[in-house]
Amino acid sequence: MSPAEPPGAEEPVRGAEGEEPVRGPVGPSGLLDVLGVASVVLDVEGRIVLWSPQAEELFGYSAQEALGEYAARIMVHEQYVDLVVKLFADVMETGEGWAGAFPIRRKDGGTRLVEFRNMRLLDDQGDIYALGLCADQSTVRRVERDVALSTRTIAQAPIGLAVLDTDLRYVSVNAALARLNGIPAEDHIGHTPRELLPGVDADGIEAALRMVLGTGEPLVNQRIVGRTPADPDREHFWSVSLYRLEDTAGTVLGVAGMAVDITEQHQAALEAATARRRLDLIADASARIGTTLELDRTARELAEVAVPELADIAAVDLLEAVVDGRRRSLGPAEAAVIRALAVQAHRPTEALDAADPPGEVAHYGPDRLVTECVRTGSPVLVARVRDEDLPRIARSPEAAVQLGRAGVHSYLAVPLIARGEVLGALDLKRTGNPLPFSDDDLLLARELAARAAVQIDNARWYQNARDTALTLQRSLLPSHPAVTGGLEVASRYQPAGATAEVGGDWFDVIPLDGGKTALVVGDVMGSGIDAATTMGRLRTATNTLASLDLEPTRLLEHLDKITQGLDHSIATCVYAVHDPKLRQVRIANAGHLPPARVRPGHDPEFLELPTGAPLGVGGVAFSTTAVDLEPGDQLVFYTDGLVETRQHPLDERLDALLELLDDPYRPLEECCDLLLRTLHRPDNSDDVALLIARVLPTS
């Protein structure tokens, strides 16, 4: 034991029954200092024999001035001298004390109301004295009011209040805190929060209490979560504020705490935040879904929006008949033939292996939940998935096992409905998110599905129309021999990117009498089925006119008139006739980009041809240009989709084309692939026709 420690400090002394143990000597209380209690001792004659410093302050007389004087002369207002003398005599005779308040006359002449407590004293010699305890009555009343106010405030306050000592044991608890904790107030006394509230973060509470106790810095609105005996089955949230208690001398007495149950406010704030996130999700979906008319991409955008805010795994599946452009309704006993378009997961999981890979077609029996969803057009929700539910969710027994291992515990399928037709389903699963799908989640999923279904429907109709136009376009393009009329020929047709419509680009290789060959490349302005149809008409007309062995100029004049009659169509075209006997090609141009000539020993170049007006303009004459060709020379015909972009000047792109034609001996098929691979971007909004002809040596 340290010499500074008082004897017996280690051993707590038991107090009266029901009171906390007395834990040894402690620092002085500041309450007596606040009251300023004065002590005065009188002998039997009423003379002052003891005079405390507080008496000096209260009455204004120093000890030297007061000692030996009659108390009635310097302590009592002259109006009450007789009364006080009588009371003094009664105390000395009977030994019964008295208490009261009456004015005093201070040395400075001022008057003050003083509270008195008087009692008889007996010393070891048998002599009798009188002890007077005095305090300013206004100070006493103020302390009484403060105590009464504090007591009533603590008792009636609707918030939980507690006082803990320096050992973090409860010394006072009000009724509100007792109700919050579900423990009677008296059962708190002498115990720590850790002992009484094991369902709350005891380490966090103790750390906060010790910090406030040690630093004196208050802790305001600290959030605490846990369960108490008052409601053991539900988590509650409390806002706790702590501050250190000290007396007027600065002695640390303990910590006072206030606790307010904010569970409802927390829940309301949580719901409001969730609502805001979901509104943000819907807004995000409106901006992100349907950025293109590509079916697979639109489905992928929907899956990406749903993860992870709504689900850990999302799949977008369409009925195969819908993808093909046919209406399909399922009977009660029919399986659903479904094509997977997109799958998205928040993190790697075995559940992905159980999903249908995008692009694959799967059959789901009539008992499967996704089949029920697309058959009825209604959502299917399994809030808590059991083992027996997995076979109805998965595509196969093996997939059901994988879903179980992945921890799929909640499932939701929402139909994709557009224009009154069920297109497919949005399939959602939760693995990492511990909460099951709720009715609010169902509403959000339906909103997302409704918005996305329209975009998916637009994309699938566009894709069907594009596929039709592309089929028509390809059916109208020729298939030609690799060698004809002294020429080696290679060609390509490249449709526009998946998000663009099919255009009206075409090429043709037409054998003519006398070993000659007509080479044609053209581009109908516009896109879609109309452009493809116009292209087919012009190609047919070109073949018919070419068989008449017309000069290129005359042929273009006829095509111009035909084009004028095709609903104001406009087209560009280059028409060339190669004559192997003359080693010459005669070319006429109707508003098209010039072909390139590649010759061994020379730099590639564009032929200088009169541009001419596009077909369908009318009233503009065409001209024919003769160009000599030697064996090994090449002519490269192309449409503008090969070289035109929005990001680069046309001259820059034409120069890039010539740079790629640097090898006159490169095989023509390789050259076609090189030009398309290098110059034509996958997302290009225009299609490309490419035709390359090389003059063969004469036999």
Secondary structure, 3 states (H helix, E strand, C coil): CCCCCCCCCCCCECCCCCCCCECCCCCCCCHHHHHCCEEEEECCCCEEEEECHHHHHHHCCCHHHHCCCEHHHHHCCHHHHHHHHHHHHHHHHHCCCEEEEEEEECCCCCEEEEEEEEEEEECCCCCEEEEEEEEEHHHHHHHHHHHHHHHHHHHHCCCEEEEECCCCCEEEECHHHHHHHCCCHHHHCCCCHHHHCCCECHHHHHHHHHHHHHHCCCEEEEEEEECCCCCCCCCEEEEEEEEEEECCCCCEEEEEEEEEECHHHHHHHHHHHHHHHHHHHHHHHHHHCCCCCCHHHHHHHHHHHHCCCCCCEEEEEEEHHHHCCCCCCCCCCCCEEEEEEEEEECCCCCHHHHCCCCCCEEEECCCCHHHHHHHHCCCEEECCCCHHHHHHHCCCHHHHHHHHHHCCCEEEEEEEEECCEEEEEEEEEECCCCCCCCHHHHHHHHHHHHHHHHHHHHHHHHHHHHHHHHHHHHHHCCCCCCEECCEEEEEEEECCCCCCCCEEEEEEEEECHHHCEEEEEEEEEEECHHHHHHHHHHHHHHHHHHCCCCCHHHHHHHHHHHHHCCCCCCEEEEEEEEECCCCEEEEEEECCCCCEEECCCCCCEECCCCCCCCECCCCCCCCEEEEECCCCCEEEEECHHHCCCCCCCHHHHHHHHHHHCCCCCCCHHHHHHHHHHHHCCCCCCCCEEEEEEEECCCC
